[in-house]
């Protein structure tokens, strides 16, 4: 998620909150309670998409663990955000710099030889490095969560994204193969009723629905810079209508837009079609409170500690 992360920095200083609490219509959540999701585990606190980050989300009792998956050369599902290796967050085991390279050209053994915990992401000053941290396969992740659940007596949900190159170059075959292997891993772990599979590449969703109707699907949307700007000044209603219509057409359970899309009417329209609204990536208390007042069904944040502080200290 957050493939258009530059949007956040470009428009954050421009953002004009559309107050939800003042609306006459109070949107009731479709879920029993607000779904608190730790983005990439807890990207703001520990190295993203690694077990230390997921442990952090577990510590703060997030409802859902959110993560990204990519297909490797040897057809394994690895937990990693980018479809290329990322020199900003990973390095060789000896501390030397890695080169950006497609994960489709690397085996799981080659990827797990990397150290993806020593380098602190400069975009997240609160993040604590965990030297020597390795990438996980989806099977390893499920096993670790199962072991943790036995200890904590808490059961988690999972929001798993299928990641493909941002340029849209992934073939239908790659999308089908990745999605099918992910569904199989979920089924093998006996977690179908606890998993949502989400994607910006909307080809993923019908494949999931066809293979396993128990797995929920979520349509991800990000605005362009221009669209984001228009929405900050109260325009852009057509963009909201377009993504809602697409989600209805796809028969997805959830619409997961960048938070700027969300206003009271957006939530009401989605709820009228029995579609849940779970925006990303929300990293300020003020914005969390605004979205809560809108009646969203969940919030995805890099900071599980902030979600916990905001919604469990009431």
Buried (B, 14 or more C-beta within 10 A) or exposed (E): BBBBEEBBEEBBEEBEEBEBEEBEEEBEBBEEEBBBBBBBBBBBBBBBBBBBBBBBBBBBBBBBBBBBBBBBBEEBBBBBBBBBBBEEBBBEEEEEEBEEEBBBEBBBEBBBEBBBBBBBBEBBEEBEBBEEBBBBBBEBBBEBBBEBEEEEEEEBBBBBBBBBBBEEEBEEEBBBBBBBBBBBBBBEBEBBEBBBBBBBBBBBBBBBBEBBEEBBBBBBBBBEEEBBBBBBEEEBEEBBEEBBEBBBEBEBBBBBBBBBBBBBBBBBBBBEEEBBBBBBBBBBBEBBBBBBBBBBBBBBBBBBBBBBEBBEEE
